[in-house]
Amino acid sequence: MQKLKKKAVLVFLLCAVFISCVPVNAASGRVKIGQCISVRKDGATYKSGNKKIATVSKDGCVTARSKGKVTIFITRDGKTKKKTIQIVANEKKPDLKVSADEIVITGTEVNLKETIVPQEPVIPEEPSTENPATDSTEIPELVSEPDSTETVLPEPVPVTYRYTVKVHIKNSSSCNTKSIELKGKIAEQDVTLKCKSLGAKKTAVLTVEFVTDKELVNSEFELTSTKVRSGGMYHFRDYEKNTMSYTYATEDTKAPVITGFVGKNSYNEDIPYQTVYKDRKDKFDYFKYVKAEDDRDTKVKLTVDTSKVNFNKKGTYRITYIAEDKAGNKTKKKAHISVRVNDQYDEFADQILSSITKKSWSDQKKAVAIYNFIRSHMRYVEHSDHSSWERAAVNGIRYGRGDCFSYFSIARLLLTRAGIPNIRVNRVRGVGRHYWNMAYVKGGFYHYDCCPRSRGGRFCLLTDDQLKWYSSHVGGNSHIWAYDKKPKSPKKKISGIF
């Protein structure tokens, strides 16, 4: 039995930890969870202000563990300097419970367990060539054998050696691990040591055997990688490539989630939220109001299938959104869209929009400009043609007068052509009929009523609460709608009534 003490291995490990600290946005002090930066100063000692956010090794390797700010104290020659590091999220991954550099190797040893020498094969004796005794006196004929002095030596017997490797480790973190895997080399021989679990602040001895045809003399165990599982995550450090990774320990089987204007949320009554014009179909942004999120991936591939849409015929069509994550999990969602073929009504809208808006404006600014145009251009009268909202819109603009249906129709024509989703709302209780719009800006539907009221008020992008207050306190039940059948507006106010 031969026992080799490995004093130099600890020096190697400390150097390996420092070398593997690849700077990540070190200049700005921003590090993603699972990654690290080096704050090493010769002769310095280090301390983390919050080990739950980031740990720091005695060689200045700072490992990010959870979101937040952490201060690293660097002391040298009796003076302490502070370095503040901002830890940011790494995709959808949770906090890092145990990092690879918190598994500390406290010692290693390599023992020769046995020398394996195969036994030499037993050569059987050759049978005797003498003739048995007979009564015959006949002398047998002599057979001459070839004269040869060449000696055939046996093949050398191969000798192998069985070694036992023991690595003493300690979990220096405050959390338990589910598994630990160390990989290394001994005289170019790859070895892997595993531990099923290790509690916080606990120690363990990992053992593995291997066989080699070389006798090892003064060989050292060189650590090449550490892989630690804690919670549902793996933290992996490759000392040869100087890289680290932080990934899920379980298979990704959950598909992405598609939200926004899809399914029943893509239309209200008979009005889809998205309208595609024939002249803009190649540049239309189908993903402005639809997004895909995954519980693990930050970026999810999202595509749309419009193969069943006839862009040469006005109408309502179904499209299909498809999201796929990195693991290949897919989700499909159908949505309703409207198609317009650029008729005389749309050309009429273009003439007005070109004079009152700019393409670079936000949807909110465009909506306000359209509202101001309608209020200044129109005069309220008690009647209009309700047979078609398109005709009501054009007649209202042409003659500068109309009732609430005309105001609603002009707003629908101009908002839609401006690329702003909008729907119709009508009063369900109160005296007479009343129509207005809801326009989608800043992530939600706001009430948009261009029709003037005798009691005053401006109804450009109001919340549900604002319009309900006006209706009950000022307007005499002017705006009572089917609350459960229309989109809920955001709570945040973006404009006032008076």
N, C-alpha and C positions, 0 to 999 in steps of 0.2 A: 504494500500500500504506500503510495507516494502522495504527500500533501503539499500543495503549493499555495503559499499565502500571497494574496494579491493586494499589496499595499498601494500600488500605483493606480489601481482601478478607481479609487475615490477621486484622485486628481483628475483622471480622465472624465469622470462623470460631471464634476463641477465645471470643467472647461466645456464639455458638451452642452450643458445647460445654457451657459453664456453664449456660445456660438450660435445656438438654435434660436436665440431671440432676434428674429427678423424685425427691424423697425417698421411699424405700421402707422403712418401719419405722425411720426414722432415729432415733427416740427410743430404741428398744431396740437399735439397732446390728445388726439382722438384715437381710440382703439376699440375694435369690435370685440364682443364677448368671444372668448376662446382663443384670442390672439395675444401677443405680448410685444413689449418693447424693452430695450435695455437702457438702464440709467446708470450703468457701471462707471465708477470712478476708482482709480487705483488707490488701494488702502482704505476704502470707505466701508461703512456699515450702513444697513438699510432697515427701514421700518415702514409698514403700511399703516395709514391712518384708519383704514377700514378693511379688514381682511375679507369681509363678505362681498365687497365690490372688487377688490384686486389684492392679490398676494405678491410678495416680492421675496426672491431667494437671496441668500447671502452673497450671491455674485451679481445682484442688481437686475435680475430678470423679473419684470413685472407682468403677471398674467391676469388678464381681465376676466372677471367672473360674473358680474351683473351690472345692469345699467346704473349710471350715476357718476358723481365726481369723487375722486379719491386723491388724497395728498400722500406722496411718498417722501419720507424724511431721509436725507442723505447726509451722513455725518463723516467728516474727515478732518483730521488735525484739530479736533475739538470744536469745530464749527459745523453747524447744521444748516443745510439748504433744503428748501421745499420745492417739489415739482408736482403740480396739479395735472391730473390726467382725467379726461372725459371718456367714460366707457359708454359706447353706443350699442344698440341692438344689432345682432348678426342674423339677418333675415327673420324668420319666425321662431328661431331657436330659443329655448328657455335659458335661465341662468345656469352657469357652470358650477356644479357642486364640488367636484374634485378635479383639479387640473393635473396633468401628467407630471409636472415638476414637484407636486406635493407627495409623490411616492418616492421616498428617499432610500437609496441603497446604502446600508450601513456597513456592509462587508461582503466579500465573496471568497470562495475557496473551491479548488479543483482537486479531487482525490482520485488516484488510480485505484480502481476497484479490483481489477484482475487483469492478468496477462493471459491471453488465450493462445495456446500453442497446440495445434492439431496433432494428434498421434500419427506416427509414421505408419504407412500401410504395411501389413504382414505379407511377405512374399512366400507363396507356397513352395514346398520342396519339389524338385523335379523327380519324376519316376526313375527307378534304376534301369540301366541299360544292359545289365548282365543277363545272360541266358540262363534259364533254370537248368539244373543238372539233368542229364539224359544218359541213356545207355549208349548213345552213339558216340563214337570216337572221332566223328567228323569234325574237323577244325573249321569254325565259321569263317566266312570271308570277311576280311577287314575292310571297313569303309573309312576312307580318309575324310577328315573334317577340314574345313578351310582354316588356314593359318591366319589368325588375327590376334593382334596384341592390343586393340582399341578397347578402352574401358568406358562404359556408359554410366555416368554419375546420376544419381536420383535428383529430381526437381527439388529446389529449396522449399521448405515448409513455411508458408506465410504466417506471421505472428501479428495478432491484433490486440488492441488495448481498450479496455472498457473503463471510462472515467465517469465520475459523479460530480456534477456541478451544483453547488449550493450558493444561493444568493439571499442575503438577509435584507429585508425591506421593512420600512415603517411608513404607515399612512399618517403624515404629519398634518392632514387637514382636520377640520372639525365635523366632517360628514363621512358616512360609511360609503364604501365602494361595493359594486356588484361583481366586478371582475377586474383583474389586472393581468396584463400580458407584457412580458419583457422579451425582446429578441436581441441576440448578440452573437459574437463570434469568438471562438477560441482556436487560434492557429488556422484560420480560414474555415473552421468547422462551424456551421450555423447551428445555433441552439435556441430553443424557445422554452420559456418558463411561464407557468400560468398559476394564478391564484383565483379561486372562485369568488371570494369576498374577503373584505378586510375592514374591520370597524375603525372608527375615528381614533387616532392616536395609538392604534394597535400595531404590533409587529408580526412578522411571519418569516418563515424560511422556505424558499422555493427550491425544489430539487428536480434535476433531470439527469438522465444518463445518456451517453452516446458512445459509439464504438468508432475507433479510427485505426488506421494501419501505421500511424506514426506515434512514436513515443514523445510526449510533450514534456519539454524541459523549460521551466521559467515562462510558461505561456500565460497570458493575461486574458481575462474575460472583458471584451469590449462591447459596451451597450450600444446597439444601433437604433432601437426604437422602443417607445413606451406607449401602451394603449390602455386607457383607464375608462371603465364604464361606471357612471354614477347617475342615478335616476334613469332617464331614457336616452342618455347621450353618451357618446364616445369622445374622449379627448385623446388625440394621437399626436405624438411628437417623433419625427424622423431626424435623428442626429446626423445621419450621413448626408441627407439633402438639405438640412437646416430648415425644415418646414414644420408647420403645425396645422392641424385641421380639427374641426369641431362639428360632429355630425350625429345624426340619429342612430341609435343602436337597434331600433326595430324597423321592420319593413314598412314603407309608405304604401298604405292601401286605401287612404282616404282621398276621394276625388276633389278637385277644386270646386268652389262655390261661385256661381255667376249671379251678380246682382245688378240692379238698375232697371232700365226699361225692357224687361223680359217678362214672359208669361202674362198674367193678369195685370201686371204693373206696366205693361207697354201700351195700354189704351184705356180710355174711359168712355163708356157707352159705345158709340160708333166712331170715336175719334182717336186714332193712334197718336202717340206722343211724337213719333219721328216721321218726318215727311221728306221724301227724296224726290227731287226734281230731275226730269230727264236730262237737262243740260248740265247737271251737277253730279250725276250718278257716279262718275269716275273719281270724283274728288270728295265724295260724301264721307264724313267721319262717322262710321258705325259704332265706334268705341268711345265717343264723347260722353254718352250717358249709360254705358254698360262696362262693367269691369269684372275681372275674375280674381279671386283670392284663394290662396292655398294655405293650409295649416302649417306647411313647412317651407314652401318656396316663396320668395319675394316676388319674382317675376314669373307669371304664368302665361304660356302661349295661348292667345285668344284669336280665333278666326270666325268668319261669318260666311254662311252659305246662302247666296241669293239666287240660286239657280232656278227657283220657281217664281221669280218676279219678272213680270213683263213691264219693262220700263217705257214701252211705247203706248201703254194703255192706262188711263187714270183709274185708280181703285185702291183697295186695301189688300195687302198680301202678307204672307207669313215668311219669315226668314228664320234661320237656325244659327245660334251662337254655339261654338265648340271651344271648350277650354281643356288643355292638357298640361299636366305637371311634369316634372323631370322624371318621375317614376313611371310615366305612361298612363296614369289614371285620367279618365276623360269624363267630362260633363257636357250635356247638351241642353240648351234652353231655346224654346221657340219665342218669337216676338212678332207683333203686328207692326207694319209700317204703311204709310200712305205713299202713293206715287202720283205725281202731277206731271203733266206733259207740256207745261209752259204754253197755256192758252192765252187768250186776250186778257183775262183777269190777272194773270201773273205778270204780263207785260205792263199792265197798268200799275201794279204794285212796284215794279222796278223803277218806273219813272218817278214815283214819289220817294222811295227809299234812297235813290241816288241823290236827291236834293236835301234830305233831312238827316242822313246818317253817313257814317264812314265805315268801311270794312274793318278797320283796325279797332273799332270801339268794342267794348265788352257788351254782352247781351243785356246787362242791366241798363247801360247807357243808351243802347239802341231802343230798349223798351220805353224808357222815359221820353226819348225824342219822338217816338210814335205816339205816345199818349198826349204829349203837348201839341202835336200836329192835329190830332183828331179833335181835341177840345177847342183849339183855336179855329179850326176849319168848319166845324159842324154847328148847326143850329137845331135845337130840339123841336120836333113836331110830334103830333099824337099818333101818326100812322106811317106805315111803310109796307113794302111788299115782303111778306115772310115766306114766299114759296121757295126761295133759294138764297142762301146766305151770300153766295157769290154775286148775284144780281143786286142784292140789298147793299153790298159793299160798294160796288161800282156806282150805283145810283146815288148813294149817299155822298160819295166823293165828288161825283159829277155835279150834283145840284146843291151840295153843301147843307143838306138837311135830312132829318130822319128821326125815328124813335130809338128806343134802347136796342132793338134788334139790329138797326143800322149801325149803331156805335159798336156793338159786339162784332158784327160782320166785318167792318173795316179793320178792327183790331186783329181779328183772326187772319184776314188776308195779308196784312202787313207783317204781323209777328211771324206767321208761318214762312213767308218768303224771306224774312230776315234770319231764318234758322232758329227761331225761339219756340220751343214746344209750348202749346197752349191748348186749352179745352174750354168747352162751354159750361156755364153754370146758370141755372135758372131758379127763380124764386118759387118755393113750394107752398108758402103761406103768406097772406097779406092781400092787399087790394091790387088787383090787376096782375098782369104778367110782367116779369122783368128778366133781362138777359145780361150777363156779363162774362168776362173771361177769367181764367187763371193762367198766368204765364210762369214758365219755369226759368228762374235765374238764381244764381248763387246757391245751387244745390237743392232747390225746393220750389214748389208751386205757391205763388202769391196771387192774391186777388187783384184783378185789373179791370176796373169798371170806368170806362171813359165817359159814360153818360152823366151829364150834370144833374144836380138835385137842387130843389128850391131852398133847402135848408143849408146848402153849401157843403163843402168837403171835397177833398181830392183823394181819389181811390186808386192811386198808382202804386201797385206792389205792396199790398197790405197783408198782414197775417190774419188768420182766422179770428183771433181774439180782438184785433183792432176793428174788424168789420162787424163782429157780433156786438161789440160795445157801441159802435155808431148806430147800428140797427135798433138796439133796445133803448138807447139814451137820447138819440138825436133824430134818427130817420123814421121813427114810427113803424118799426118792423119792415124796413126797406129791404133788408137782405137776410132772408131766412131760406136756407137751402137744405138739401138732403145731406146732412153732415156725414153720414156713414157711407155715402156713395161717391164722395169726391175725395181727392187726395188731401191729406192733412198738411197744412202749411207749416214751415219752420216756426219756432218760437221767437227767433231773433227778428226784431223790427229793422227794416232798412229804409222806411219812409214814414212820414206822418200824414194825418188826415187834414189838419188845419195848420 
